[in-house]
Amino acid sequence: MASRSTSHALAAGALCLALAPLTGCGPDGGEPSSSKGHKGYKGQPSAPAESRAPGHGKGSKDPDDLNGDGHRDLVLPAPARRDPAKVGRDERVAVVYGSAKGLDPATRTVHGRRDLGLPAVRDTTPGAGSDHVPTDDVVTADLDGDGFSDVVTTVEGEMAEDGNISAARTVPHVTWGGPGGPGKGTGATPVRLPESASKLGVTSVVRGDFDGDGHHDLAGLAQNQSSAVVLYGPFTRSGEAKRTDTSLPWTDGDLAADAIDPSGKARATALLVHAISDGEQSDNTLYPARRGSGLSAEGRELRAGNAHAFGDFDGDGQRDVAIGDDGSRNDEPGNETEPPDVSGSLALYPGSGGAPVTHRLPEAPKGASTDYGPGGFAAADPDGDGRDGVLVATYEGATLIDGDKRTRVTRQGPAKADGEKTPAKWRHARPAGAADFDGDDTDELILNWGSGTLFGTYGEQPTHWWITDGTGFRDKTSFTTTEFVSR
């Protein structure tokens, strides 16, 4: 059985190796050929200078501005050991703070379980220490509306039962934010869940503003399979939401939410329910959001696909969603192919409700494809024209599909890491997101790379980060996280 794990992106991030991308035009034309010899190569990211504390801000409406100084920050995993590929997963949550010039990797904080005030529970993650934080289960949102983003971590506790279902109880815990970022030394507050979901808790927790009132909300899936759970803010400091909605059906899968507008402009964010996948491209249901009322109970069935992104892909000011093939495949007999309208393509569903627009995805180089696929999608507007492109993971890096224009974006990890040679097929960096960190109304792209099988196969445990200057070969900054955690 081959399947590709789905991870939740924590934020937008970085890029500082330099390979000049080639651009090809024409509707769904082929991907441009690689630049021979990687002549744009400028060297590898390095460990940033000794860290300094972030400045204290006055408050912000951006959920990715953790110290409230008006500049977006990047939340990312930091390995607690030098060789994470070999010793298992032991991570902390790192915050790289922004500035008027963009991200400053020397201004950073690192938070373990004790720093975030999370309860000490049994952690079965191989290789993890007692201060491990499951960074895939971390989101940021200003739940109490004080202008400072909070860190929400879904914590797995002891086994519990609800009817015929037995599972580890999982509950989101809030580490309240402040002018200097997440608070340390105080206990995190468990979120109060509705009685229908309280015994086993919720999984796949995402943030949003589902009723468009400017207050940040949370959504998750009840582990007892009773429903989805939507918690509307603002929240009290005791963890209680203003109101709770359990009318949406439960689905065995994952949630994804549209982005909260970083400017603070009220915008209702839709919710996507992606059915469970064992490698095969699985189904998606979109629940539109309406300002004032919240998420619609009537879901719209979309095409199958394990990759997705929200953005304004046609430039009409409305939010759209992209769904497509992430390249993963189930290798059990009878599952060798996908339907023609799914395989090797993405569909853009307009927010206006019109018919989806389909694009062919870049083809895998000969011999490069695997059952795990190259990765997912992200929305990005690096030229600042108000129309997002879809940043698509490929087996050679990434391609930005913006209308009929295609631009390759490539960075490479070192040829040798941790004392071992890096296989050529695993040297390329993967796209991790996009954001405007320096406030110039254009997005920087985030790429990352890590050594070893877990990154090469799944994209897990990255240690090298690049923040690009658009889609060109220059970078705003680059850094490694291997020295973030003191040893």
N, C-alpha and C positions, 0 to 999 in steps of 0.2 A: 504494500500500500504506500503510495507516495502522496503526500499532501503538503500544501504550503501554509505555514502558519500566518495568521493575520495579526499584525501588531498595531497598536494605536499610537499615532504620532503624538509626540508631546508638544512640539512647537516647530518653529521654522529655524533654519540654520545655515550652514556655512560652506565655503569653497575657496581654496587657495592654491590648487595646482593648476597649471596652465597649459591646456591643449586647445589650440584655436579651432572652434567648431566651423564646420562647413555648412552652408545653407543651400537647400534645394526647394524649388517652388513648383507649383502645379498641383491640381487636386489629387490628393492621396498618392503622390509620386513616391518613388523609392527613397529610402534613406540615403543621404550622401555617404560617400565612401570615407573611410577613416583617414585622418591626416597621417601621412607616411612618416615613420620615425618619431612621431610625437614631438615635433620641433618646437611647439609652444611650451614644453615642459620647463618649469622654473624651479623645481625643487619641492621637497616634502614639507608639510606642516610640521611645526615644532611645538614643544611645550611652551606655553606663555610664561611671562614673568610671574614672580611671586604675587599671589593674589592680594587685592586690597578690597576693603569693604565698599559697597555701593553708597552713593549719596542718598540723602533722604528727600523724597518728593512730597508734594502737597496733595497728591491724589490724581487719579486718572480713571477713565471709563473703559480702558483697554484691558481685557483679561490677561493679556500677555505682558503687561507692564507691572511687574511685581513690586517695585518700590515706589510707584506712583510719580515718577519724575517726568512723564511725558514721552519716554522712549521705550520702544518694545524690547523685551528681553527674550532670551532663548532658554528653555528648560530642556535638559537632555540627560541621558544616563552617563554616569561616570564609573568606570570599573574600579573596584577596590583592590584589585591585584594586578600585577604587571602582565600576566599571561591569562586573560579571561577565557581564551579559547580552550585552554588545557585544564584549568582548575575549576571550571563550572561558573555559574553566574552569581556574582556577588557585586551588587551595584548600589550606588547612592544617587540621589537626585541633585544635579548640578544646575545652577542658574548663572548664565553669562549675561551680564547687564549691558543694556544699550546706552548710547550717548548720541550727541548731535552728529557725530561722525560714523555712527553705526555701532555694531557690537564691539565691546572691548573685553577680550578674553582674560585680561589681567584683573578686571573687576568682576569677581565671581564669588559665589558661595556654594558650599556643598553640604547637603543635608542627608543624614542617615535616619534610621527609624527613631532613635532617641531624640535627635534634633527636632523632628516633626511631632514629637509627643505621641507617637503611635503606640498602642498597647503591645506588649511583648507576647507574641503568639508563636505557636509551633510553625516553623517555615520548612517546607519540604523541598525547596529549591536546591538542586545539587550544587554543592560548593559554596552556598550562601552562608555568610556569617550572621551573628545576632543583630547586626545593625543594617542588614540588607533591606532595601526598599524595592518593591516590585514596580519599577518605573512604567511598565506597560499599563498599570492601573492608576496612574496619576493624571489629573486634569487640574487646570487653574481656572478660577472664576471668583468674582467679587460677590459672594453670596449675601453678605449683610449690607452691601451698598455703601460702604464707608470710603470708597475710592481706592482701596488697596486690595489687590487680588489675593485670594486665599488658595491654599494647596489642598486639594481633595484627593485622598488616597483610599482606595477600596481595600480593606483589610480582611484577610481570610482568617477566621477564628476556628473554634472547635467544631466538631461534627454535631449536627442537629438533625431532627426529623420533622417533617410536616406531611401528614398523611402517609403515602407510600414512597415518599421521596426522602432520601438521606443524603446530606451534603455538608461541606464545611460552611458555616454561616459567614456570609460576606456582607460587610457594612461599610459605607463610605464614612471616613473620618475627616474632619476639617481642621487644618492648621491655619489659624487666622492670620491674615497678613497685616502689615503696617508700613510705616515710612521707610524702614530699612529692609523690607522684604519679609518672608515668612518668619513668624515669631519662634524663638527657641526657649526651651526651658519650661514650657507649659504643656499640659496634656491636650491632645487633640479632642475635638468634640464629635461624638458619633452623630450622624444624621438620623433624625427620627423618621422611621418608615411607617407606612400605613399598616394597620393590624393584619391585613390580608397578606403582607409580604414580610412581616417582622421576624418570623421564626427562622427562615433561611436567608433572608436578606436579598440583595440584588447584585447582578453582574453587569458587565459591559456599560459602565457608567460614563455618560457623556455630558458635556455642558451645552447650553444654548440659551436663547431668549425666545421661547416658543410662543409667547403671546405678544411679543414686540413691545413690551411696556418699559424697556430699558433696564429691567432687573434680570440678573442672571439666574438661570434655572438648571436643574439636573434631570436626567432621565436614565433609567436602567431597566433591566429585565428581571422580574421576580423569579427567584430560583425554584419556587414551588410551582411554577408554570401557570400561575393564576392570571397574569397580565403583564403588560409593560407598566412601569411606574414613572409618572412625570411629577416632579416636585417644583412648584413655581415659587420664585423668590419675590421679595427678599426673605432671607432666613433670619431667625433670631440667633443670638449667641448660644442658645441651648440646642441648636441644630434643627429647629422646627421650621418647615416651609410655610409660606403664607397660605397656600392651598395645594392639594394633592389630587391627581387625576389617575385613575386606574381603569379607564374605559378602553384603552387601546389593547388589542389582543397580544398575548405572549407568542413569541416565535423562537424556535431553537436556532439561535444565530447571534449576530452582533448588531449593535447600533452605531450609526454615524450621524452627526448633526452638522448643519450648515454653520459657517463661521459667524460669530458675533462681530458686528461692525466695530473695528478698533477705534473709530472716532467717537463712539458713544451714540451715534445716530440710531434711533429705535428702528429695529428691523426684525420682523418675525422670522425665526429660523426653522426650516423644515427638518424633519427627522426621517432618516433612511433605515429600514430594517433589512439586513442582509442575512438570508437563510444560511444555516450551517453548511460548511463546505468541507469535503474530505479530498480536496484536490480539484474536483470538478467545478465548473463555473455554475454558481448557484443563483437562485432567484432573489429579486429585490422588490421591496414595496416602499413607496414614498408617501409619507404623511405630510401634506402641505400644512403650513402654519399661517394663521390669520391674526393680524394685529387686534388685540382686544379680547379674542376668544380662545386662542391657543391652537393646538394641533387638531386637525380634522380627524374625525373617526373614520372617514372614508379614505382608505389607502388607494394609491394608484399603482397598479402592477407594472413594473418595468422589465426590461430584458434581463437575462441572466448575465452575470459577470462578477468577478471577485474584486475588480478595481473600481474605485469611484472617487469623485471629487465634486465639490460644489463651487460655483463661480458664475460670473457673468460672461459667458462665452460668445455671445452675439452682440454685446455692447449696447443693449437696449435698456439698461438700468435695472432689469429684473434678474433674480437669481435663478440659475439653471443647474442641472446636475448631469455629470458625465458618468456613464456606466460602461465597463468594457472588460475584455479578456486580459487577465493578468499573466497568462501563459502557463498557469499550473494545470496539471492533469492527474486524474485518478488512474493508477496503472492496473486496476483490476480488470480481468477479462470482460469485454463488452463495453468498456468505457474509453476506447482509444480515440474517439472523435467527438467533436462538439458540433452542434447544428451550424449550418453555413452562416446564419445571421449572427452567430456568437463568436465563432472562431476567428481570431486575429483581427478584431475590430473593436471600435468604441462607438457609442451613440450619445449624442448631446441632446438632452431633453430640455426644450425651452421653458422658461418660467411662465411664458404667455400661454402655455398649453398646446402649442402647435406640434406638428409631427417631428419626431426626432431626426437629427442629421447624423448620418453614419460616416465614419472615417476608417480607412484601413490602417492598422498599426504597422510600425517598422518590422520587417521580417528578421528572424534570428539568423545570424551568420551560420554557415554550414558547420554542423557538428557542435554548435553552442547550446542548443535548446536542452532543457532538463524538465523533469516532471514537476519541478518546484516553481518555474517561471522566473522572470527577471525582477518582478516587483510591481508596485501599484502606480497610482496617478496622484497629481497635485495640481491645483490651480495656480497660475502665476501670470503677472502682468509686468514683465521686465522693461517694456518700452513705455509704460505709463499712458497708453492710449485709451484706457478705460475698458478695454476688452481683454478678458483673461484668455490665455492659452492653456492647454492641458499638457503638463509636464509628465511624460510617460517614461517609465523605467524600461530600459532595453538591456540586452546582453553586452553592450559596450558602454553603457552609461545612461544617458537620457536623451530624449528628443522632445523639444517643445513644438506641439502642434497648435498653431495659431491661424485659424481659417485655413487657407490653402498653403500657408508658409510653414516650412519645417526647418528647425535649427537643432543641430546636434550640440550637446553639452557634455564634455568629457573631462574627467579628472582621474588620476590613477594613484593607487597606493604604492608603497615601496616594493621593489623587486624582492627584498628580503626583510623579514620581520620576525622577531622572537627567535632568531637563530635559524630560521628555516626559509627556504625560497618560497615565494608566493606563486602559485600556478598562474600562468598568463590569463586563463579564463576568469580568475578571481581578482585581478588587479584593479578593475574599474570601480569607481565610486558609484554609489546609488543615490538617486534623488530622495530627499527626505522632507521637502516642503519648500515654501517660499514666503517671504514677508518683506515689508518695507521697514528696515531697521534704522535707516538714517533720515527718514522723513522727507525724501525728495520726490515722493509720489511715484516711484518705480520700485518694483520688487527685486530683491536679491534672491537668488536661488540657493537652496541648502542641499549640499551633497555630503555623504559620509562614507567611511570605509573602515574595515577592521580585518585583522588577520584571522586565519583559521576557518574551519569548516562551517561553523555556525553563521558567520557573516557571508561566506561564499555561497552557501546554500539558501539561507533564509534572510540574510540582511540583519542578523541580530548581533549585538555586542559591538557596535562601532566605536572606534577610538580616534579616528582622524576626521576632521571637519573642515569644510570649505564654505565660505559665504561669497558668492560670486558678485561681480559688478556686471549685472545684466547677463546676457548669454555669451559674452566674449571670453577671452582667455584670461582677463585680469580678475583678481579677487579683491573684495573689500578686506577680508581677513581670512586667516586659516590657523588652526591650532590642533593639538592633540589633547586628549583628556587623560592620558596615562599617568600624569603626575598630579591630577586634581585632588586625589585622595591621599593624605599623608600616610606614610608607612612607618 
